[in-house]
Amino acid sequence: MIQILEIETMGLKNNFFKSPWLFSNQIKHINDNELNDQKVSLVHIKGTKKIGIYCKKSLISVRFLPDKIFNHIENNTIKKETFIKAISEHLNTLKREKIKFQFPKEEAFRLSHGDNDGLPAIAIDDYQSVLVIQSSSQAGEFLLPFIIDALKLIDNRPLFERSTGQIRKMEDLPERTRWITESSKENNNYEVNCNFAKLKMNFFLNKAQKTGLFLDQRKNLEYLSRIIKDYDIQSCLDICSYAGAWSATAASSGVNDLTLIDQDSWALNLAKNNILANSNNNVTVEMLHGDMFEHMQRLLKLEKKYDLIIADPPAFAKTKKHVPEAKRAYSRMTKLASKLLSDNGILILCSCSRHIPDHDFLESVCVGLNEGNWVFLHKGEQSPCHTHLANPDSSEYLKCYFLINRKL
Ligand SMILES: C[S@@+](CC[C@H](N)C(=O)[O-])C[C@H]1O[C@@H](n2cnc3c(N)ncnc32)[C@H](O)[C@@H]1O
């Protein structure tokens, strides 16, 4: 049996429950002696049908689970097997919903986008041959064993955990990289090959950033592949390339002069292989290992120009207090990248900082753009399998601008 504690809000009206969580100052906290060592528990919000995970130490103190779970509660408890079954049914629902987002059947996609999909702090990416799970907070740590059992009930594919990254560090949680399914443990093969955004992509689970690939860029990569042939693009500069999804998209459309910048040398080599796998081999790939700003400065001094430039950096604003510094960094990135662009070239600028809303990113970009007559070709966002809630919070995190410097 799992105990469910009652929790009261500070008089919140129902409208608040459209958000996937409640903050520390919105609830009356539970006494320590009722909680486990981690100060985490399943809770029911008094007077509502909302069930969530309570983490006393976190600023986000209650993170909601799917409403359907409420129906399985008896006397403030839920049977463990019932809880696991309810999660597996929820995972099946998510799968049915996500595949409606019109990507080809055998492509990688995000099955769970954490709180926005009712599974707090748990991301699950489906790479067809393997499922990769990531827990990013104390609430995720609580939920993880139940999710693993729930997944095992409905899916017999190998399951890998890649719980790494900045957010775990901020929550003081150790990194964890492991095979979860018993049959895979003996097997030291971490290589994954999958289809994604019309590309054949390869990566290694044990070296991966995030769960493996940045699946949130799917729609933006597809947009590039749709328009690229309408422009005269011979050369491409891919800033923060990681596994090379942008360059591989360009190469698959016939661009054969590719330059990549990343501070991760492993990723650069991976990117090169992915480019070769998606092109006709008649390509030159220059790999520039190190800091993006230093490399861009150096390329400017060499008077280099590129017909297509993509800048897809990591989130510059990890928290709200980093926003002013991050905005300056986006302006600087834009300034350098726009100076390196050929006339009538395409400039793609991305921000995955959830603390920088679209208007702030636009402002930073406009400050940075080199002189000229810049127009939007397209404004892209996260692929819809990275669920975007219809409420005014930061669940729309990915901004992806396609610009040209139009010569009139
Ligand atoms: C958001 S990911 C890029 C995703 C990639 N464009 C894709 O679509 O798969 C950011 C990348 O920036 C790299 N990076 C972070 N800081 C950097 C810096 N200062 N200079 C160069 N690369 C950096 C990371 O190693 C990572 O590969």
The ligand as an ORCA input file, in Angstrom:
! r2SCAN-3c Opt
* xyz 0 1
  C      21.382     22.191    -27.677
  S      22.804     21.240    -27.975
  C      22.894     21.238    -29.704
  C      21.925     20.296    -30.357
  C      22.187     20.039    -31.809
  N      22.218     21.229    -32.592
  C      21.168     19.058    -32.344
  O      20.184     19.487    -32.970
  O      21.317     17.863    -32.107
  C      24.117     22.297    -27.532
  C      25.519     21.838    -27.903
  O      26.383     22.939    -27.607
  C      27.624     22.455    -27.159
  N      28.232     23.590    -26.410
  C      27.880     24.065    -25.199
  N      28.592     25.180    -24.908
  C      29.422     25.407    -25.961
  C      30.401     26.401    -26.254
  N      30.650     27.395    -25.404
  N      31.055     26.321    -27.406
  C      30.809     25.297    -28.283
  N      29.886     24.332    -28.067
  C      29.199     24.389    -26.918
  C      27.287     21.229    -26.361
  O      28.391     20.358    -26.329
  C      26.099     20.679    -27.160
  O      26.554     19.722    -28.079
*
